[in-house]
Amino acid sequence: MEIEKVALNKLKFDPTNARKHSARNIEVIANSLKDFGQRKPIVVTAFDVVVAGNGTLEAAKTLGWKDIEIVRVPEDWTEEQTKAFALTDNRSAELAEWDTSALASQLLELSDYFDIQDFGFNPLVQQEVETPPTDFPDFSNDAKTAYCCPKCNYEWNGAPK
């Protein structure tokens, strides 16, 4: 895999891209690019059409970037292989599941250092409850405090360990 740096204005969005990006999604991608830089190249054809990374390209444009890193699909791939790769690349992330305990713990930890809303997560909500729910794992002895992650709706009692 050979990484190239190319001018953004040379690249073309895939006109048949089945994945649509909301303004919020582009904002989250742009926030990630601002905070962490580009950590993976976008994938393009020999004709500079984006196969994977249309959202990243759009976000980079909103940031005023002039160039971006890319990799090209293999020259011997057919149009069908390229389309299949694009669909698989988009679908595979959707099929993953969150480990909600790990997510809640990491969001609590990172919220001390980052505005987690910049990365697409709502702030964790802490509320006092009279009768704590019993159908969620108890992470500590503080059973009078319930937490909920508004993004995934995971709820738990007490602070995650």
C-alpha positions as CSV (number, residue, x, y, z in Angstrom):
1,M,0.0,0.0,0.0
2,E,1.5,3.3,-1.1
3,I,0.3,6.5,0.5
4,E,0.3,9.6,-1.7
5,K,-0.5,13.2,-0.8
6,V,-2.8,14.9,-3.3
7,A,-4.6,18.2,-3.7
8,L,-8.1,18.1,-2.5
9,N,-9.4,19.8,-5.6
10,K,-8.0,16.9,-7.7
11,L,-10.3,14.4,-6.0
12,K,-13.9,13.7,-6.9
13,F,-16.7,12.5,-4.7
14,D,-18.2,9.2,-5.7
15,P,-21.5,10.1,-7.5
16,T,-22.9,6.7,-6.7
17,N,-21.9,6.7,-3.0
18,A,-24.6,4.9,-1.1
19,R,-23.5,6.5,2.2
20,K,-24.9,9.9,3.0
21,H,-23.2,12.2,5.5
22,S,-25.3,14.6,7.7
23,A,-24.0,18.0,8.6
24,R,-23.4,16.7,12.2
25,N,-21.4,13.7,10.8
26,I,-19.2,16.0,8.8
27,E,-18.7,18.2,11.9
28,V,-17.6,15.2,14.0
29,I,-15.2,14.1,11.3
30,A,-13.8,17.6,11.0
31,N,-13.4,17.8,14.8
32,S,-11.4,14.6,14.7
33,L,-9.2,15.9,11.9
34,K,-8.6,19.1,13.8
35,D,-7.8,17.3,17.1
36,F,-5.9,14.3,15.8
37,G,-4.9,15.0,12.2
38,Q,-5.5,12.5,9.4
39,R,-4.7,9.0,10.8
40,K,-5.8,6.9,7.9
41,P,-5.7,7.6,4.1
42,I,-8.8,7.8,2.0
43,V,-9.2,5.3,-0.8
44,V,-9.5,6.4,-4.4
45,T,-9.6,5.0,-7.9
46,A,-7.0,5.6,-10.6
47,F,-9.3,8.4,-11.8
48,D,-9.2,10.1,-8.4
49,V,-12.8,9.2,-7.5
50,V,-13.2,8.6,-3.7
51,V,-14.2,5.0,-2.9
52,A,-13.9,5.2,0.9
53,G,-13.5,8.5,2.7
54,N,-16.1,10.8,1.1
55,G,-17.0,12.2,4.5
56,T,-13.3,12.7,5.3
57,L,-12.8,14.6,2.1
58,E,-15.8,16.8,2.7
59,A,-14.7,17.5,6.3
60,A,-11.2,18.3,5.1
61,K,-12.6,20.8,2.6
62,T,-14.6,22.5,5.4
63,L,-11.4,22.9,7.3
64,G,-9.7,24.6,4.3
65,W,-7.2,21.8,3.8
66,K,-5.3,22.0,0.5
67,D,-4.2,18.3,0.4
68,I,-4.9,14.9,1.9
69,E,-3.3,11.5,2.0
70,I,-4.8,8.7,-0.2
71,V,-4.2,5.2,-1.2
72,R,-5.4,3.8,-4.5
73,V,-7.4,0.6,-5.1
74,P,-5.4,-2.0,-6.9
75,E,-5.1,-1.4,-10.6
76,D,-6.5,-4.8,-11.4
77,W,-9.8,-4.4,-9.5
78,T,-12.9,-4.4,-11.5
79,E,-15.6,-1.7,-11.1
80,E,-17.7,-4.3,-9.3
81,Q,-14.9,-5.1,-6.8
82,T,-14.4,-1.4,-6.2
83,K,-18.1,-0.9,-5.5
84,A,-18.2,-4.0,-3.3
85,F,-15.3,-2.7,-1.3
86,A,-17.0,0.7,-0.8
87,L,-20.2,-0.9,0.5
88,T,-18.3,-3.3,2.7
89,D,-16.1,-0.5,4.2
90,N,-19.2,1.5,5.1
91,R,-21.3,-1.5,6.3
92,S,-18.7,-3.2,8.5
93,A,-18.6,-0.4,11.1
94,E,-22.4,-0.4,11.4
95,L,-22.4,-4.1,12.2
96,A,-20.1,-3.7,15.2
97,E,-21.6,-3.3,18.7
98,W,-20.5,-1.1,21.6
99,D,-19.2,-2.7,24.8
100,T,-21.5,-0.3,26.8
101,S,-19.6,-0.8,30.0
102,A,-16.3,0.1,28.4
103,L,-17.9,3.0,26.5
104,A,-19.4,4.5,29.6
105,S,-16.1,4.2,31.5
106,Q,-14.1,5.7,28.7
107,L,-16.6,8.5,28.1
108,L,-16.4,9.4,31.8
109,E,-12.6,9.4,31.7
110,L,-12.3,11.4,28.5
111,S,-14.9,14.0,29.5
112,D,-12.3,15.4,31.9
113,Y,-9.9,16.1,28.9
114,F,-12.2,16.6,25.9
115,D,-15.6,17.9,25.0
116,I,-17.0,14.5,24.0
117,Q,-19.7,16.2,22.0
118,D,-17.0,17.1,19.5
119,F,-16.7,13.4,18.7
120,G,-20.4,12.7,18.4
121,F,-21.3,11.7,21.9
122,N,-23.7,13.5,24.2
123,P,-22.5,14.4,27.7
124,L,-23.2,11.7,30.3
125,V,-26.2,12.6,32.4
126,Q,-26.1,12.1,36.1
127,Q,-29.3,12.2,38.1
128,E,-30.3,11.3,41.6
129,V,-32.9,8.5,41.7
130,E,-35.2,7.4,44.5
131,T,-35.2,3.8,43.4
132,P,-32.3,2.7,41.3
133,P,-33.0,0.5,38.3
134,T,-32.2,-3.2,39.0
135,D,-31.7,-4.4,35.5
136,F,-28.3,-2.7,34.9
137,P,-24.9,-3.7,36.2
138,D,-23.9,-2.0,39.5
139,F,-20.5,-0.5,39.1
140,S,-20.1,0.8,42.6
141,N,-21.8,1.0,46.0
142,D,-23.3,4.4,45.1
143,A,-26.7,3.0,44.1
144,K,-28.5,6.3,44.5
145,T,-26.8,7.8,41.4
146,A,-27.9,6.7,38.0
147,Y,-26.0,7.5,34.8
148,C,-27.2,7.3,31.2
149,C,-25.3,7.7,28.0
150,P,-27.7,9.6,25.8
151,K,-25.9,8.3,22.6
152,C,-26.4,4.6,23.3
153,N,-29.0,4.9,26.1
154,Y,-27.0,2.6,28.3
155,E,-27.8,3.2,32.0
156,W,-26.0,2.1,35.1
157,N,-25.9,2.8,38.8
158,G,-22.8,4.3,40.5
159,A,-19.6,5.2,38.8
160,P,-17.9,2.7,36.5
161,K,-14.7,1.3,38.0
